[in-house]
Amino acid sequence: MTGAVRTTCPYCGVGCGVTATPDTAGGWTIAGDVEHPANFGRLCSKGSALGETLGLEGRLLHPLVAGQRVSWGAALDTVAARFRAVIDQHGPDAVAFYVSGQLLTEDYYVANKLMKGFIGSANIDTNSRLCMASSVAGHRRAFGGDVVPGTYEDLEQADLVVLVGSNLAWCHPVLYQRLVRAKEERGTRVVVIDPRRTATCDIADLHLALKPGADVLLFNGLLAYLGRAGALDQDYIARHTNGFADTFLAAGDDACDMDAVAAGCGLGLGEIQEFYGWFAETAATVTVYSQGVNQSSRGTDKVNAIVNCHLATGRVGKPGMGPFSVTGQPNAMGGREVGGLANQLAAHMGFTPEEVDRVGRFWRAPSIARREGLKAVDLFQAIEAGTVKAVWVMATNPAVSLPDTARVSRALAGCDFVVVSDCVRETDTTALADVLLPALGWGEKDGTVTNSERRISRQRGFLPPPGEAKPDWWIIAQVAARMGWGDAFAYQSPADIFREHADLSGFENQGERVFDIAALANIDYDALEPAQWPAPGTARLFGDGRFPTADGRAAFVPVRAVAPATSTSAEYPLALNTGRIRDQWHTMTRTGGVPRLSGHIGEPFVAINPADAAASGLADGGLAVARSAQGRAALRVRVTEDQAPGEVFAPMHWNRRFSAEGAINALVAPITDAVSGQPELKHTAIGLEPFEPAWSAFLITRNAAPDPGPASEYWSRITAAGCSVLTLAGTAAPPDVAAWAEALLPQLPGIDYHDARRGAHRWARLDDDRLEACLFLSLGPALPARDWLVGLFASDALAAAARGALLSGRVPAETPDEGRIVCACHNVGLARITRAILDQGLTSVALIGAALKAGTNCGSCIPELKELIVDVGCDHAA
């Protein structure tokens, strides 16, 4: 293939355009697409590193049945026969699919059609249930349909942007930079509502460190305030909405006393009054919300509390106005369009008799599902109970991402028949599969995705299929054919599927369903440009006050403030909040192998307030064991004032490939929102205690990191340039240190250092002048710095000075030390930035960018660069 290929990033819901251009060395250069309206050429650290994820290491390349390689025909026959046998004996509800926002819309469509239209069960749900289900439910209650009214341009046209439960700087960096520029150019005010102080607070005019779970109380208080301040749009309420009186009364019952609202939210009265005053006086207001709102046992009510305030002021669907749900996955919205959720049919239709009949006739479905299926958490509980006897997991890793991971793993291990189709060979979920089916990955597959602003974009393949990997839609269609429905799944290309999907969106649609892309059914699919739905592209919806309800009016939804479903106790005194970090994606199956994406944060951690750390006997940089009623995790401790007392934060990404006990969802209870089915991932009661190792070590090796062995009760692994790095610790020292080391090290000559008095042991293994591995063990004081040692693996030969200093633990003066990565986009480390600030007198982010390029791409490292300027300057002055 020659020339640049325009495609779309596979990470967050911003949906950035990407260009892939062949280089002279046979590889591909990845860059932002300057013509794509989501990003105009910008990419975040993860998107910028996409070119480093294109290798085949760790790929699933051939079908496997019971761990043995088989032909595609044999694998597909096995899947079809086993599913057919379960259906014949136990009925269609005894089988299930669990799918993913990593699928393309065409894949999603075929899976949904097979399960709901032909197998006859609605037991197909998606990991988007963990992401945006509460937004879907809130939109449907308020607007009559799952519709995000606005567009990204609204963030640039607003005078006030309220970010609720959204660390935009790290989770949606490109969108965050659009907001930064708007603030610089227009003076946009920004309010961040988040229990933690995050990187996003760098641009906040006001940070409301809300008590976890108090969102409904805060926005009910706002609604009551708007009434007292005379800021309601009475004409809009009268002409375009229903239910205001009851909703306003409910809000007033919760929030008529401002002092009580402030106390219930854990905020000062002045902070609340300032926020309410700004909202009341600013017509052009956008409220952006994400997982901090959705991932809650009351997430749907939180969504409606926000939407109520926008309806009450008539700020919906107009330039610079509206509630804005920002999705976490690249195709969360595309999956919703085709009915990927268990409580939806395709094309935004539900399970009313009329809609079931309509979809059934369009598909010519022999036994279409007539009722909702099991949502994600309930689905895996049904697998554990044995009522679901066969499950097909597609492009996701529920053994890490779902709450109560031990229970999910037990469910899959005990299930009669488990199929997993994925592009990755080894995940926590593939380890539990009876059949593994190799799917195409990003850069290989072809189809469409829909981003957070309803914009459909093409993902185009530019790489040949590796091994025997196949498109997901093809795999599903082949199974459907073997189950007897070949004529209904006789697709030859994703263009065929998209055409059918588009036709269904317009089928018997007289304007009552907003999702309508029928106008795209007969376009040149290969040439499809990014376009918002409904088609032809519509930027904003509901600006005319018309909604897709029976009477055309939006609905106010009365919601009441309720405490989180779990509460802290003497045994579990801390409230755990989970979320994302800047440079990793989901369960790290793609990003975990990219060296520069592991350089910023390399271990699973728990962030804790200094007072709580002291009370729990924890030290910054030490280790802790976290326990809940569900399970435990072992984590590095980060002591920070950014955490409020009584609350801790841990990231969601680590799995059993990268850590011993870093999978944080092992702690989380399977408690869900009663309306949306979305699990509570933001409030789990836990306890923390010190993990006090008798020894600690690190192993750096060019080869794949070996099994750490039973002595290593704590371990975590990262990928660095030219090597893997294992961090190890245990509460009982290995009885035979030499034998323990030899089991970890390659069988090569080398040099050793042992200081029994100090408990320091160090080994290096070399192949001529090439360093192959080094292992440092301490039975006493802390280990020496390792970043410079990691840097030695980037070259094929050791310099004389480095060889001499290899086991000393001291960096040779002439050896450059990058240090911990701060800017992942340009691979710029802490040590280099610090030296440049001191040596060159750099006093601004702009000067750092000019000197080192740090902070000049996605900008998500800029808050840290600002802190470094202050910290290094203070240290130097001291």
N, C-alpha and C positions, 0 to 999 in steps of 0.2 A: 504494500500500500504506500502511495506517495502523497505528499501534501498534508496539511493540517486537517485533523478531524475535530469537529465541534461536538462536544458531549457535555455531560453534567456531572458534578461532583457527587459521590456516593455517601457523603456524610450527613450533615444536619439539614434541617428543613428550609434553610435559606435558599437552597437550590442553585448554587453558583454555576455559571457556565465555565467550561474548561476546554482548552484546546490541547490536543496531543499531536506533536509534530515529530516525525522521524528524524533522528540525528545521524551523523556520519558514522557512528560506531555501531549501528544496528539497534540502538535503543530508541527511547522516546523522551522528548522534552515536554513536560507538563506545565501549562501556564493558565492564568485566568483568561477567559474570553472577554475581550474589551467591548464586544457588542451585546453581551447578555445583560438584560435589564435588571437582573438580581444583584450582580456584583461589579459590572463594568470593568472587569479585568482583575479585581482583587481576589485573593484566596487567603484562607487562614493557614496556620502552621500545618494542619493535617492535610488540607487540600494541596498545599505547596509540596508536600512530601509524597504525593500519590505516585510519582515516578519510581519511588523506592519501594513500592508494594507490588510491583509487577512481576517479581520473580516467582518461580514455581516451588520454592522450598516450603514444605509443609502442605502442599496442595493435595487434595483428594483427586486422583486422576483416573481411577477405574472403579467400576461397580464392585462392591464386596457384599457377600452374603455369608453370615456367620464368620466373618473375618477372612474369608477366602475370595480371591479374585474370580469373578465370573463374567460371562458375556452380558451385554446389555439385554439381550433377549431373555436370558435366564433370570436376571435380576427383576426385570419388569414382569415377567410371568409370575415370579414368586410374590411380588407385591400385589398384583391383581388377584391371584388365587387366594392369598391369605385374607385380603380385605373381603373378597366375595364370600369366603367361608364364614367369616365372622358375621357379615350381614345376613347371610342365609340362616344362620343358627340363632343369632341374638337380635337381629333387626338393625336398621341403619344408625340408630343412636348409639350403637356399641362401637362405632368408629369415629375418628376425629382427625382434623388437620390443625396444626398450630403453625401459623405462617408469620410473615415479617415485613416490616417497612423497608427492608433491604431488597425485597422483590420489586421488579418492575410492574407497572400497571397491567401489562398483558399477562404476566405470570399469575398475578393476583386474580385476574378475571377468570382464567381457565380453572384455577383451583376452586374458586367460589362456585363457578358453574357446575363443576363436577360434584362437589359435595352437596350443594343445596338443590341443584336442579335434577341430578341423576341418581346419586346415592340416596338423596331424600332426607338428609339431616342438616340442621344448621350448626352442627358441631365443628365449625371452622372459626377460629379466633386468631388474633394476631398480637405480636408484641407491641403494637400500637395501643393495645389496651393498657399497657403500662405507661403510656406517653400522653395520649390526647383524648382518651375516652370521656373524661369529665367535660372537656370542651365540647365534644360532640353532643353530649347529653344536654349541656347548658344551652348550646345554640338551638337545639331542637325544641327545648321548652320555651325559649324566648322568641325565636325567629320563625319557628315552624320548619326549619331545615338546618342541616349541618353546613352552615355557610359562614365563612370569615368575610365580613363586609368590606374590609379595607385593602390597602396596597402599601408596599414599602415606602412609596413616596409620601404617605401620610406622616411618617416619622420625620421627614424633612420639612413638611409644611406645618407641623404642629408648633404651637407656642409653649405647650406643656406636654411632656412625655412622662408617664407614670409607669415604672417597671415593677411589676409585682411578681415575686418568686422567680426572677429571671436574672441570672448572672450573664447578661448579654455579652460582656467583654470576653468571656471564656467559651461560652456555649454557642454563640452566634456572632463571632468576631467581625465578620464582614458587615453585617447589619449594624453592629455597634459602631463601626467606623463611619457609616452613613449618618448615624445620630451625632457622633462627635463633630463631624463637619457641619451639621446643621446648627449645633450649639455654637460653634466658632463663628459661623457666618450670620446666624439669625438671632443668637442669644436665647435659644430654646432652653427653658427650664427643665430640669430633670429631677424627678423624685424616685428614689430606689426604696422599695418596701421589701425587706429581707431580714430574717433574724440574724444573718451573718453580715459582717462587713466584707464585701467581695471586691474584686478588681473593678467591677462596674461602678462602685461608689466613687471611683476616681473623678467621674464627671458629675456626680450628684450635687445639686444645690441643697438637697435635703435627703438624709438617709433615715428612714424609720425602721429601727431594729425591732420589728414586730415580734411579739410573743408567738411562738409556733402555734398555728391553728386559729389565730385570732382574726383572720382576714374577713370573715363574715361580719364580725362585730365592727371592724374598722369601716367597712363600706356601708353597713347599715347606719352607722353613725354619720357617714358622709351624706347618705340620702336624707336622714332627718335634718342635718345641718342645711342642706340645700333648700329644704322647705322653710326653715326658719329664716334663712337669708334672702328669701324671695328669688332664688336662682332657678326655680323650676320652669320649664317651658310648658306652660299650661295648655297652650294651643296644640302643641305637638302631642301631648298626653291625651287630650280629648279626641283628636282626629285620628291618631295612628296607633293607639295602644289600648289594651284591656288590663284590668286588675290592679290599677294604681292604688286605689284607696286601701285595699286589703294589704298590699305590699308596704305601703307607707306606714300603716298602723303597726304592722309587724316590726318594721325597722324602728319605729318610735318606741315600742315596748322594750326593745333591746338597748336602744341608744339615745334615749331622750336626755340622759345625764352625761354631759361631756366629761366630767371628772371620772365617772364610772367607766366610760369608754376608754379613756386614757389608761386607767388602772388595769382594765381587762386586757388591753393591748400591750401592756408593759411599756408605755410611752409617757412622755411628759405632756401635760395639757397644752403647753405652748407649741410643741411639735405638731400635735393633732390640729390645732387651730390654724397653724400656718399652712399645712397641706390642704385642709378643707377650704380655706380662704382662696388659695391659688386655684383649686379646681372650680370653685364657684364663679370666680371672676374671669376665667380663661375659656373662651368658647372653643378654640382650636386645641382640644385635648385628646391625646391618644393614650389608652391604657394597654400596655403590652404585658401579657402574662404567659407563664410557661409552667415548668414542672412543679415549682413551689406552690402553685395553685392546684394543678391537676392531680398530683400524686398525693391524694389525701382521702381519708374516709368520708370527708364532706366536700370533696372537690367540686362536684356539680353545683352545690349551693354557693361555693366561693365564686364560681364563674357567674352565676346568676346575680349575686350581690354586686359584682362589677358591672354587668350588663344593665342592671336596674338603674344605676347612676347615670349611665349614658342615655338610656331611654328617657329618663326623667328630665334630661337637659336637651333632648333632641339631637344628641351628638352621635349619630350613627350614619355611616356611609357618606359622609361629606368630607371634602378635602381637609386633611389635618385633624380628623375627628374619628373616634370610634374605639370599641374594644378590639384588641388584636391578639389572637392566639398564635403563638410562634411554636411550630412543631419541632420535635427533637430528631426526627428521622427524615431521610431524603424523600421517601414516598409514603409517609403516613397518610397524607391526604389522598393520594392516588388509591391506596388500599380502601379508604372509606368510600371512594367513588364507586368501586366495583362490589362493595358489600363484604369486605374482608372481615368485618366485625360480626360476631355471632348474632347480634340483634338487628342486623340490617340485611336487606336484599340488595341486588345490584342497582346502580344508577340512582342512589339515594332513595330507594323505595324500601318499605318496611314489610311487616307481616299482616297488614290488613287483608281481608279476603280479596278485595279488589286488586291490590298490588300483587299479591301472590298469583292471582289469575293472570294478570298482565304479563308478569315475568315468565310464568310458565308457558303461556302461549307463544311468547317471543322465542323462547329457547326450544319450544316443542319438547318440554321436559316431561318425562314419563311419571315422575313421582316427586314433584317439587316439595321442599320442606314448607310446612305451614305454621311453624312456631319457632320462636327464638331458640338458639342453641346455648351451650354452656360457655360462659365467659372464662377468660384465661385461668384465674385461680380456681374457680369451680371445676373447670375442665381437668386440671391435674389432680384435684381431689377425687374426681370421678375415676380417673385412671388408677389412683391408689386404691380406691374402693373396689375396683374390678368391674364397674359398670361400663366403662369404656375399655375395650379389650385390644384395640389396635389404634395406633396414632402415627401420623406422618408429620414430622417436624421439618420445616423448610426455612433455611437461611437464617436461623436464629439459635440461641444458646440458652434455653430456659433453665438449665441446671445451674446457671449462674445469675441470670437476670431476674427470675421470679423470686418473690419473697419465700422465706422458709426453704432454702435450697436443699437442705438435707431431705426434706419431705418430697420435693420434686424429684430428686435423684432416686429415692426409694420407689416412688411411683413408676418411673421409667424402668428401673431395674426389675420391677415385679410385673410389668405389663406383658401380655402375651406376645405382642408383636409391635416392634418399634422400627420405623423407617426414618432415616434422616437424609435429606438432600442438602448438600452444602458444598462449598468450594474448598473448605479446610478439612484436613484429615483428622487432626486431633483436637477435640474440644471436650469439655466436661459432658456435653450431650452426645457427641458421636461415640464416646466410650460406652454408651448404654444402648447402642442401636443393634438390631438384628440385621438390617440392610442399610448400606451406605451407597448413595447415588451421587456421582460427581457432577456438580453444576458449574456453569460458567461463572466467572467473577467479573468485577468491574474492568472495563477495557476490552472485554470479550463479548459481553451480551449486548443485546439490541432491544430497545423499547422506549417507554416514556416514564417520566416521574412527574409528580405535581408538588410544587413547593407551598410554603405557608401562605402565599398571597394568591393561591388558586392558579398558578402559572404552570402550564404543562410544557415540559422541555424534553428533548430527546436525549437519551443515553445511546451513544453509537459505539459499536465495537470497532476497535482498530488493531486488536491482536488476534492471532489464530487460536482456535480452541485448543487447549492443552490436553494431551493424553486423549482420553475418551469422554471428556466433559461435554455436557449438553446443556442447552437452555432449559430453564425450569419449566416453561410452558410446554416444551416438547416432551419432557419427562412425564408431566401430568397427563398430557393428551395421549401418550402411548399407553399409560395405565388405563385411562378411560376406554381406549379402543379395546384393550384386552378384557375389560369388564363388560363389553358388548355395546358400547356407545360410540363406535368409531366415526359414524357419519356426522355426529354432532360436534366432533373434535378433530375434523379433518383439516386443520390449519396448516398452511404451508410456510407461513412467516408471521412475525409479530404484526405486520401491517394488516393481515387478515383479521387478527384478533382485535386490533385497535378499531378497525372499521365496524366490527360487530358491536363492540363496546359503545362506540359513538352512536350507532343506529339505535341501540337500546335506550340511550339517554334521551333521544327524541321520540321514542315510540309512545304514541298516545299521550304525548306531553303537550297539553294545551297551555303551557305557561305556569302550571301549578308546581312543577319541580324546577328549581333554579338551575340545578346541574343539567346542562343541555349542551352537548358538543356535537350535535348531529351535523352541523355545518362543516365539521372537520372530517366527516366519514369518507369523503371521496377526494381528499387532497393528496398531493404527492407526499407520501409518508416520509420518505427519505429526506425531503427538503423542508419538513415541518419546522417552522420557527417558533421560539417560545411564545405561548399565547395563553391568556387568562380565560377561564370560563366564567359565565356562559359564553359560548362562541356565537358570533365573532367577539374577540376579546373585550371584556368589560372590566374596567379598573375597579370601580366601586359599586357596591350594591346597597339597596334600601335607602338611598339618598332621597328618593321621592316619598318615603314613608310607607311604601307598599311592601308587604311581607308575604311569604308563601304559606299563609294560613287560610282557613276557610273564609274568614271575613277580611283578610288582607291586613290585619292588625298584629302588631307584636304583643307579646304577653309579659307583663311584670310577673315575677315569681316570688311570692313571700318566702323568705328564708330566715331562719333563726340561728343565732350564735350558739354553738355547742362545743364543748371541750373536745380535744382529740380523743380517739377511741381508746388509746392506751395512756396510762398515767404512771408517773414515776413513783418510786417507793423507797423504803430504806434499803432494800436489796438491790434495786435498780434505780439509782437516784438521778441519772442523767438522761436527757432527751436526745436521741440520735437522729440527725438529719443526714441523708445520703444525697449524692449528686455527682456531677462530672468535674473533671479537671481539664485543663486547657488543651493538652496535646494528645490525649488518648480518646479512643472511641469505643463505646459500648464495652464488650468483654475482651477487647484488645486483640482479637483474632487477626485483624489487619494491621493496626498501628503498633502493636506490641513488638513487632519485629523490625521497626525502623529506629536506628540508633538515636537520631536527633530528637525523636519524639519521646524518648525515655530519659533524656538528659536533664529535663527540668524537674520532674518529680519521678523518682525511680522506685519507690516502694509504697505499698499500701500504708496509709497513715490515718491517725485520728487527731483532729485539731481540737484543742481544749483550752478553756480560759485558765490563766495562771492560778486563780484562787481554787478552782476545781482540781487542777493538777497537784497543787500543794496538799489539798485534802485527801487526794487519792494516792499520794506518795509517788507521783510521776514526775520525771525530769524531761526537759526538752531534748530530743534526740535519743531518748531511751525507748524501751519497748513496753507495750501494754497488752494485756489480754482483756478483750471486751466480751461480756457475757450478757445474754438475754434469756428469756424463757424458751427461745427457740434453739439457740446455739451459741457458738463462740467464734471469735476472730482474734488473730494476733497481728498487731499493727505498730508502726513507728509512731512516736509521740511528737506532735508539734504544739508547743505552748504558744498561744497568741491571744492578744487582746481583741482580735477580730471576732472571737467567739464570745457570746454572752454567757455569764455564769449559769450553770445548770444545763447547758446545751453543748453538744459536740457534733462534729462533722466528719464523715469519712466518705471517700469516693467509691463509686460503684464498679469500677472497671476490672479489678484484679480477679483472677480465676486460678484454678489449680495447676495451670501450665506455668504461671508466673509467680505463684506464692503458695506457701503451705496452707495458711489460713487467712488469706486476705479477702476472700469473697464475702463482702459485707452483708449481702442479703441472707446469709446464714442466720443473722440476728433478727431479721424482720418478720413480724407476724403476718399471716395471710389474711389481714383485715381489709375489707374493700368498701368502697362507696356503694350504698344501697341502690343508687340510681344507675351509675355508670359502670360499676364493677371494677373500677380502677383501684389498685391496692394502695394502702397508706405506706409510702416509702419515706416520708418526711418526719415521722414522729414515732420512734420506738424507744421504750424504756430499757436502759442498759446500765450495767455497772462496769467499772474499769479498775483493774489492779495491775501493779507492776509485774512485768515478766523479767525476772532477775537472772540473767544467764551466768553460768559458771565459766563460759567461754564464748568468744565471738570470732568470726573469721570472714574473709572474703576470698573467693576463687575467681580468677580471670583466666579464661581459656579460649583459644581459637576454635576448638571443636565444640560441638553441642554440649551444653552443660550436663554433667552426669547426674544420676539420682543422688540427692544429698545424703540419703541414708537415714536410719532411725535416730542417730545421735543429734541430727539437726532438727530440733523441734520447731525452730523458726527458720524459714528461708524465703528469699525472694530473688527473682531473676530479672535482669534487663539485658537488652541487646545494645551493644556499643559498636563503634567502628572497628570491624575486624575481630570481634570477640563477643563472648557472653560473660556477664558478671553475676556471680551468685553471692548474696549476703547470707551468712549462716550464724546460728546461735543455738545453744542448748543449755539446759539446767544441770546436766551432768557431763563432765569432761570425758572425751573418748578414753577408754581404758588403755588403749595402745595408740598413741598419737601418730607414730610412724606408719602403722598399718592403715589407720584412718586416712592419712594423707595420700598414701600410695593408691588407695582405692579411688581417689578423686582425680589424681594427676595422670597425665599420659606417661607411658613407659618410654621415657627419653632421658638422656643424661642431663645433668643440671647442677645447680649449686644450692646448698642449704645453709640456713643460719638458725642456731638454737641458743636461747638464753634461758636456761631452766630456772634461774633465780627470779627473773622477771616474768617468766611464763610466756615468753615471746618465741614463736616458731615461724620460720619463713622458708618457702621452697620456690625455686624457679626451674622450669624445664625448657631446654633450648634445643633447636635443631640447627646446628652450626651457630650462626649469629641471629637467627630468627627466634624470638621469644614465643613459645607455644603455650605456656601456662605459668601462673604464679599463684601461690596460696599463702596467705598470711593468717596466722592463728594467734589469738591472745587469750591467756588464762588470767590476765590481770588488768593492766591499764588499757586505755582505749587503743584501737588500731590506728596506724598512721593513715594519712590521706592517701587515697587511691586514684584520684582523677588522673594524675600524671602517669601512673602505671598503666591505666587503661589506654592512654595516648600512645604508649609504646607499641601497642598491637596494630596501630594504623600503618606501620611500616614493616618491611620485610627483613630489616637488619637493625640491630642495636648499635647506636653510637657508643664509643668507648666510655664516655662519661656516664651514660645511662647504664651500661653494663656494670660499671664499678659501683654505682649507687643503687643497683636493683633491689637489694635486700636491706638497705639501710633505713628505708622509710623516709629519706630526705630527698627533696627534689633537687637535682643538679641545677646550678644557677643558670646554665645556658639552655635548659630544657623548657620550652614553652608549655604552660599549663593553662588549658582552656577553662577548667573548673566546671562547675554545674552550669548546664545550658540555661540561659535566660531567654534568648531569642531563638526559637526553634526554626523559624523561617530561614534565617541566615546562619544558623549554627554558631551563635556567638555566646561564649561562656562568661560566667561571673568574673573569673580571674582576669580575662582580657579586658572586660568593661572597667573593672576596678583600676587596672593599670592605666588605661586610657584616660579615665577621669583624673587620676593623680598626675600622670606625666604630661597630659595635654591641657589640663585645666578645663575640662569639659563641664559646663554648668547648665546645660539644657538637654532635653531629649533630642532636639534638632541637631545639636552639635555631636551627640553620640551617634545619631543616624548618619551624619555626614562622614564621620570618621570610621565607623564600623559597620554601617548598614542596619544595625539593630534597631528594631521598632519601625522600619520603613515599609514593611509589607502589611500584615494584617493588623498590627498595632496592639495586639493583646498583651504584649510584654511592656507596654509603655507605663502602666502604673508601677511596675517593679523597677523600671529604669528611673522613674522619678524618685522612688524611695532610695535607690542606690546613690543618686546624686546627693541627697541629704545625708544619708548614713556615712558614705565615704568621706564627704566633706567634714562632717562632725568628727569622725575618727581621726582624720588627718590633722584637724585643728587641735584635737586633744593630745 
